[in-house]
Amino acid sequence: MSLPLVTSPLLGSVSGLHHAFTTRVGGVSRGPFATLNLGLATSDDDDLVTENHRILAAHFGRPPEAMFGARQVHGTGVVRVGDEDISRDVGAKTGDILITARSGALVLVRVADCLPILLVDPDHRTVGAVHAGWRGTLAKALPAAVQAMAENFGTEAAQLLIAIGPGISVKNYEVGSGVAALFENQVRLEKGEVEERGDSVRLNLAAINARMAREAGVRSERIWVSKACTFAEAEKFFSYRRDGKRSGRMVGCIGYAA
């Protein structure tokens, strides 16, 4: 039985490319982590999380060792996955941006409200994955990923395809005035990127990242944005803001077939 995954029709049109944004459905975890928890740092049973990784890898016809992640710190550090990397997680490497030119490898980022963003350069058959919550967005993680792919693979921004996966929606993402002020001062906030309701401020992280991609040179028609909300759709997605430490993790993953 195939997993109920979220995919982008834009990325789905690329020959030989595998990608997905997982939901919380289709795994073996129990209780608050039911069922496809892919979070290694949660309090879920490690054996169950390992089995969930095997289930996801098998969906793409690969062993778990073909999936690569890193320790995420809400920053702009870049991890390049190369032929020397042989385990699912790239050791103790830290980074919220993973890139690779290695066919057969799936790079992934883990999320539970933050945005999973996938990038592909069809001309060079290279890919990237970005973890972008409010801190990563403020630090301009997505533009950093575009630059990293240019520096490492010769990628031209205009040739990139980008998919911004399910995350918390503007309707449910209230932030403090201090966070809103940081965005206004450091990255600007345009119409549709912020909503003010009385004393509350809500940010549209997907819209902000889509605009950043355009400013980095990615063409509008080559950007896809999911309309799903991880906070609102409890039966389908994990959400840290909704469930706190009892929340599992989903992933966004991407890679070319071997």
N, C-alpha and C positions, 0 to 999 in steps of 0.2 A: 504494500500500500504506500502510495507516494505521500510525502509530507505536505501539509497545507502551508505553503510558503507564499510570501509576497514577492512578486517580481515586477521589474520595469519593462514594459513593451519596448522602450527605447533600447535598453541593453539586450533585451531578448532578440533583437534583430541582428546582432553581431554573430557571425559564424564562428563556431568553436568556443564561444564564451559561456562560462557557467557563472551564475550569480544568484543570490537570494537574500531576502530579509526574513529571518525565521519569526514564527509566532511562538506562543507558549504551548502549542498543541503538537502531539505526535511523539512524545518521549516517554520515559519510564519514571521520572521523579514523582514524588508524592507530596501530599499536604500543600502548604503554601507555594511550593516550588513545582507543582504539577503543571505540565508534565515534561516539556522540552527545555529544562533549565540548562543553559550552557555556561553558567557562571562558575568559574573555578574558585573564586574567592567568597562564595556564599557559604552558609552553614548547611547546605544540602550534603547528602551522602556523596563522597567522592566517586565511589564506584558507579553510582547512578548517573552522575554528570559525565563520567568517562563513557558510559554506554550511550548517552545522548549525543556525544561527539561522534561516536561510531555510527549511530543512526544517520546523522547529518552527512557524514562523509560517504556513507554507502549510497545515499540518495544520488550523489554525483558519481558513483562508481569508483570511489577512491578510498584508501585506507585513512584512518585518523591522522597518521603521520604526514599526510599531504596538506593538513590545515595548519596555518601559522598565525599566531596572535602575539601580543606583547603585553607588558605591564603598563596599563593606562594611567596617566596622571593629569588629565585635562590640560595638556599642553600642545606643543607643536613639534615635538621630537619625531624624527623620521627613522624608521627601521626598514632597511632594504633586505628583502629575503632573497638569498642567492643559492647557488648549488651546494654550498657548504652547510646549509641549515637542514637538519634531518629529523627534527622533532616537531610536534604540533605547536608548541609555544617556543618562541625563539629565546630560550634560556632565560636569563635575568634581564634581557634587553628591555628598555623602557621607551615607549613611544606611542603616540596617538595617531600616527600616520604610518601605514605599511604600504610598501610598493614592491613590485616584483616584475621581472621579465622572464621568470621561470615557468615554462609550460608545465602543467600538472599540479602546480601549487595553488592553494586557495588561501588568500590572505583574508583576515577577518578582524572585526572590532566588536566588542561586547557593549550592549546598551540596555537601559531600562528607563527610558524617557529621553535621554540624549539622542542626537541624530546619528544614524549610521549613513555615511556617504560613500558611494562607490564611484570610481573613475575608471575609464578605459580609453586607451589610445589604440584604435583599430589599425592604424598604419604601422605601428611598431609592435603590436600584440603585447602591450604592457598594461598593468592594472594598478590600482591603488584603493585603499580603504581608509576612511577617516572617522574618528570618534570626535563628535562636536556637541558638547553641552554648551551652557552659556559661557563657561570659562574658555573652552576651546574656540567657540565662535568669536568671543572678544579678542582672543589671541590670534585670530585669523588663520586657523588650522587649515581650512580648505584652500585659500590662496597659497599657503605654504606647501600643500600637497601638489598643487599645479606647478609650482616652481620646482619642487623636488623631481617631478617627472620630467620636466624640461631639462634639468641639469643632469639627471642620470640616464635618460633615455632619448633625449632630443625631441621630446613631445612639444608640439605646437598647441597652445591652448585652444585655438579655433577648431582643432580636430578632435578634441576630447568629447566624450559622452559622459554625463554625470547623472547619477540617480540618488536623490535624497530620500532615504527610507522613512518608515514610520517613527514618529517621535511625539512628544507632548505638544498639543495644539495650542495656539494662542489663546483660545477660550479658557484653557485650564492651566496656563503657565503664568501665574501671578508672581512678580518679583518685587523686591524692595526698591524704594526710590534711589538708594545708593547704586544698585546694579543698573537701573535704568540710566542714571546719570553717567556711569562709566561708558555705556554703549553710546549715548549721545555725544560724549566727548571724544571717544576713541574710534568709533566706526560709523557714527552718524545713524540716525533712525529716520527712515522715509515712510511715506504713507503706506499703510498695510503691514508695517513691521512692528508697530506698537499700538496698543489700545489702552486708553485711560477710562476707567469706570469709577467715578467718585475719587476715592483716595487710593485706589488700586491701579497698578500698572501691569500690563501683560505683554510679553514679547513673543513675536512670531519668528522663532529661530530658523525655520525652513525658508521663509521669505528673505531673511537677512543673508543666509548662506547662498541662496540662489542669486541674489544681487551681487554678492562678493564674487561669485563665479563669473558672472557677466563682466564685472569690472576687471577680472583677471584675464579676460579675452575669450571666455567660452561663449559660444553663440546660444541665444535664448532657446532656439528650437532643439538644442542638444542637451537641454536640462530637463529632467523629469522629477517631479515632486509628489510623494505619496500624500494622500489626503487622510490617512488613518491617524487616529490619536491613541497613543499607548495608555494614557490616563483614563480616557473615557471607555475604552473597549476592554473591560476587565476579563471577559471570557476569552479574549484573543491574544492579549499582550500582558507582559509583566510591566509594572510601573513602580519605580522607587518612590516617587512622590506620593503615590496612593498607598503603597504597602510597606514602605520603609525597608528595614533590614530583612524582612520576610519576602522580599521580592527576588525572583530569579532574574536571569539575564537572557536576552536574545542576541543574535549576531547579525551583522551584515557581512557577507562573504562574496568573494569574486576571484576568478582565475580562468585561464585558458586551459582547455583539455590538452593532455600530453600528446 
